[in-house]
Amino acid sequence: MRKIRQSVKYIKVSESRTRQFFACVALVGGIDTSIGLRSDCVTRWNSTFTMLESAINYPRAFNSFSLHDTNYMWFPSKDEWNRVEIICDFLRPFNNITKLIYSSSYPTSNL
């Protein structure tokens, strides 16, 4: 999870890196980019979930990016990607419940 956070931070901190990353996305092709690549806020667990869930779509792009940017050194291994998928599957119901509770203007116990 740390490598993914560092990877996203490394890419998103610079407009040129972001452009280069999405050029890698286009190069490998077949990636749904509708969700984008999202950063997290360390004080909000659901933002970490959102970051991980968005990053799961891009492992091939991160791999391609690692070949094009010699300073990039946080490429997650296949095992780390698998762990992140498991973590996302575990956290998804909690995220859905959090959205349900906080999306209502008038939270009630029956929700």
C-alpha positions as a printed NumPy array, in Angstrom:
array([[  0.   ,   0.   ,   0.   ],
       [  2.884,   2.355,   0.743],
       [  4.317,   1.881,  -2.751],
       [  1.   ,   2.729,  -4.348],
       [  0.634,   5.847,  -2.213],
       [  4.179,   6.926,  -3.112],
       [  3.566,   6.134,  -6.787],
       [  0.394,   8.191,  -6.96 ],
       [  2.006,  11.05 ,  -5.059],
       [  5.067,  10.969,  -7.344],
       [  2.916,  11.107, -10.467],
       [  0.353,  13.651,  -9.305],
       [  2.789,  16.155,  -7.795],
       [  3.997,  17.144, -11.271],
       [  1.904,  18.035, -14.317],
       [  4.592,  16.678, -16.663],
       [  4.697,  13.348, -14.799],
       [  0.913,  13.148, -14.918],
       [  0.985,  13.727, -18.681],
       [  3.76 ,  11.142, -19.062],
       [  1.818,   8.622, -16.965],
       [ -1.347,   9.039, -19.042],
       [  0.768,   8.745, -22.192],
       [  1.834,   5.365, -20.778],
       [ -1.835,   4.546, -20.158],
       [ -2.577,   5.272, -23.819],
       [  0.481,   3.289, -24.888],
       [ -0.541,   0.083, -23.091],
       [ -4.208,   0.608, -24.052],
       [ -7.309,  -1.145, -22.81 ],
       [ -7.46 ,   0.715, -19.479],
       [-10.662,   2.336, -18.265],
       [ -9.574,   5.853, -17.343],
       [-12.995,   7.11 , -16.262],
       [-12.139,   6.858, -12.56 ],
       [ -8.79 ,   8.623, -12.977],
       [ -5.899,   8.36 , -10.567],
       [ -6.782,   9.717,  -7.138],
       [ -4.656,  10.832,  -4.226],
       [ -5.543,  10.123,  -0.638],
       [ -5.701,  12.129,   2.535],
       [ -3.961,  10.265,   5.351],
       [ -6.565,  11.329,   7.906],
       [ -9.511,   9.851,   5.987],
       [ -9.535,   6.09 ,   5.56 ],
       [-12.105,   6.199,   2.752],
       [ -9.838,   8.444,   0.669],
       [ -7.175,   5.753,   0.971],
       [ -9.715,   3.221,  -0.242],
       [-10.576,   5.501,  -3.192],
       [ -6.896,   5.902,  -4.054],
       [ -6.319,   2.138,  -3.961],
       [ -9.469,   1.411,  -5.922],
       [ -8.466,   3.876,  -8.64 ],
       [ -4.868,   2.615,  -8.786],
       [ -5.992,  -1.008,  -9.278],
       [ -6.962,  -0.07 , -12.836],
       [ -3.425,   0.962, -13.746],
       [ -0.821,  -1.732, -12.909],
       [  0.29 ,  -2.06 , -16.552],
       [  0.511,   1.719, -16.852],
       [  2.664,   1.917, -13.702],
       [  4.883,  -0.761, -15.209],
       [  5.198,   1.199, -18.456],
       [  5.82 ,   4.397, -16.506],
       [  8.656,   2.688, -14.599],
       [ 10.338,   1.985, -17.937],
       [ 10.019,   5.607, -19.09 ],
       [ 10.938,   7.434, -15.876],
       [ 14.253,   6.358, -14.371],
       [ 13.553,   8.295, -11.139],
       [ 10.372,   6.326, -10.428],
       [ 11.201,   3.597,  -7.915],
       [  7.965,   2.566,  -6.211],
       [  6.55 ,   0.083,  -8.707],
       [  4.431,  -2.431,  -6.722],
       [  5.084,  -6.128,  -7.246],
       [  2.392,  -8.536,  -8.448],
       [  1.923,  -9.762,  -4.848],
       [  1.444,  -6.186,  -3.646],
       [ -1.192,  -5.565,  -6.335],
       [ -2.958,  -8.77 ,  -5.261],
       [ -2.932,  -7.624,  -1.62 ],
       [ -4.397,  -4.267,  -2.598],
       [ -7.227,  -6.023,  -4.46 ],
       [ -7.971,  -8.073,  -1.331],
       [ -7.87 ,  -4.948,   0.844],
       [-10.256,  -3.148,  -1.537],
       [-12.664,  -6.085,  -1.513],
       [-12.606,  -5.997,   2.286],
       [-13.04 ,  -2.204,   2.574],
       [-15.672,  -1.75 ,  -0.173],
       [-18.699,  -2.543,   2.092],
       [-17.398,  -0.131,   4.742],
       [-16.965,   2.547,   2.096],
       [-20.513,   1.972,   0.834],
       [-21.903,   2.236,   4.358],
       [-19.913,   5.41 ,   5.   ],
       [-21.296,   6.957,   1.807],
       [-24.797,   5.947,   2.795],
       [-24.524,   7.526,   6.226],
       [-22.798,  10.726,   5.155],
       [-24.717,  11.296,   1.939],
       [-28.   ,  11.801,   3.736],
       [-28.881,  15.27 ,   4.989],
       [-30.896,  13.667,   7.761],
       [-29.164,  10.475,   8.922],
       [-31.593,   8.103,  10.565],
       [-31.121,   4.8  ,  12.274],
       [-33.288,   2.913,   9.769],
       [-30.713,   3.54 ,   7.018]])
